[in-house]
Amino acid sequence: MTGPGRRRKGELRRLRRRLEALHFEGKGGLDGDKTNLVLAELIDDALGFPAPEGSPDEVEGKAADYRGAAGLADEIRGGVRAVATAGLPDTWVGEAGSKASEVTKAAARNAEHMSETFGTAARELTLLAEGIGTAQRKHGFGLDALRAARGMLPEGDSAYFAAAVDADRARRAALDGIGYLESGVEAAEAAGERAERKLNELAADVRSGRLDTRHLSDADRVVLADAAAHGGDPADNEILTNRDLERSSTRLNSLDAKDRTAYDKLLDGAKSPQERAYLVKALAAGYPMARIQTFARKIHPYGDKPAWLQQHLTPIVNRPDDSRREGDHSQKVTFDGYQWRQKGDTCVALSTVTMHAQSDPVYALELTTGGHPGDPDHDNGAAFEERLRAEETRVYDRREGDKRGMNGLESEMVADDEIGSHTGTDYEAIATRTKESREEVLPKIREAVDSGQPVPFGARQGDEFGHQMMIIGQDGGKLQIYNPWGFTTWVSEDDFVNGTMGGASSEKYPTPTDIRLPEQKQAVRP
């Protein structure tokens, strides 16, 4: 529930408690007791409680507009899909034909996604209109009950003389009215929260426009935003996060003529949309052109091998066999048979290393190949394991002293240095030891992971030694968790808020007690 919703619920709860505390048995207006006047005042206060805001008719009108837009997008989708399915004319051969095919297929997926997005927005707005209407009707029922309760007492100060039986009957009717008002607040909050969550998810899915640079054509932007890592639904595995798209735009617009020419040459020579997307991701990660050119030379022999690129450059992929059930730890994060898994009390260090690699393909390539892709002495699981342990130790050794594990401040420090330096963010530690604090921070978590920024958090039970994990995604009221025990899983937002998310790890760590939220820094410079 939102802050304003909690305040409204709190006000009604206080009114209810004060009404419940009133007693009229054996009392009347002639014995000097002012309880009747207090009752009348409380009912008047309840009658002044504001109604849920919003116009169902206006919201439903917007829903109709989106339904119309979905229909138009569907017509476009049909035409583009026909071209993509039928293929290009025989005269389109070689590189031109290859690039045109990429654009056509990406545009077809884009049109399909647009139609689905508009249709979903229409449904969500209709549900919001219905929710607002329900909330306002409940509020109206409450006011009717409260007016009836007030009518059981004489007007003004004459309420002092009401008989005890009439006053008690008015109190009971007022409590019924308060109940309807509470239901109205709950209905309005539920409708608003659902609409906010769903529409924010849709807004986060609008991608190609975030690649806002004069140096790329519209076709380039569509293809790059559409490029996905191998191994699952493309819509769930885009290589470039929203944050990557925005940061790469800034860097592209800031490159001098020499670097721009060099970078154009790398993009033009790429063998696939995936290879180009990883080059853009390296740019977004803040590397100078010389490092990007070295990275490009190393991955180019595998540029037309999406499975190789994913395995070496994107550790975590959303796979089609993911049940999305809490407690399902079957989605292992591996490279060549070895898990991205902590050894010892290194949950902070290893989860940070993994998220660094997920955000930064240059770093990921160094971990998976040691800088020697294709060399069997370096590009193998056992060698990867050694390098992973070395990086885990490097980050873990940044703690103060020789204590067990790393604390929240140390977690914030390494998140800034290892992740934030490549995503343009500073992490801020926030205590979340109460249900209300976790509820309050949840929209910011959704916003962060929708933009592609992982959210570290510590979980524990009471004052026991804690365990750090990473929130890396959200969908349909669930949060996706990376556990440095070597897997991903999902928990419901309700379990997160209530501190009952033991299924993400074990019952030893059910409650998220502290979170590191990313805050945007100034734009990256070349």
HELIX and SHEET records of a PDB file:
HELIX    1   1 GLY A    3  ALA A   21  1                                  19    
HELIX    2   2 GLY A   29  ASP A   31  5                                   3    
HELIX    3   3 THR A   35  LEU A   47  1                                  13    
HELIX    4   4 PRO A   56  ALA A   86  1                                  31    
HELIX    5   5 GLY A   94  GLY A  151  1                                  58    
HELIX    6   6 GLY A  156  PHE A  161  5                                   6    
HELIX    7   7 ALA A  164  ALA A  204  1                                  41    
HELIX    8   8 SER A  208  ARG A  210  5                                   3    
HELIX    9   9 ASP A  218  ASP A  226  1                                   9    
HELIX   10  10 PRO A  234  ASP A  236  5                                   3    
HELIX   11  11 ASN A  242  SER A  254  1                                  13    
HELIX   12  12 ALA A  257  GLY A  269  1                                  13    
HELIX   13  13 PRO A  273  ALA A  284  1                                  12    
HELIX   14  14 MET A  289  ILE A  299  1                                  11    
HELIX   15  15 HIS A  300  TYR A  302  5                                   3    
HELIX   16  16 PRO A  306  LEU A  313  1                                   8    
HELIX   17  17 CYS A  347  SER A  359  1                                  13    
HELIX   18  18 PRO A  361  THR A  369  1                                   9    
HELIX   19  19 GLY A  381  TYR A  396  1                                  16    
HELIX   20  20 GLY A  408  ALA A  415  1                                   8    
HELIX   21  21 ASP A  416  GLY A  420  3                                   5    
HELIX   22  22 SER A  421  THR A  423  1                                   3    
HELIX   23  23 LYS A  435  ASP A  450  1                                  16    
HELIX   24  24 GLU A  493  ASN A  498  1                                   6    
HELIX   25  25 GLY A  502  ALA A  504  5                                   3    
SHEET    1   A 7 GLN A 331  LYS A 332  0                                        
SHEET    2   A 7 PHE A 487  SER A 492 -1                                        
SHEET    3   A 7 LYS A 478  ASN A 483 -1                                        
SHEET    4   A 7 HIS A 467  ASP A 475 -1                                        
SHEET    5   A 7 VAL A 455  ARG A 460 -1                                        
SHEET    6   A 7 THR A 511  GLN A 520 -1                                        
SHEET    7   A 7 THR A 425  ALA A 431 -1                                        
SHEET    1   B 2 THR A 334  PHE A 335  0                                        
SHEET    2   B 2 TYR A 338  GLN A 339 -1                                        
END                                                                             
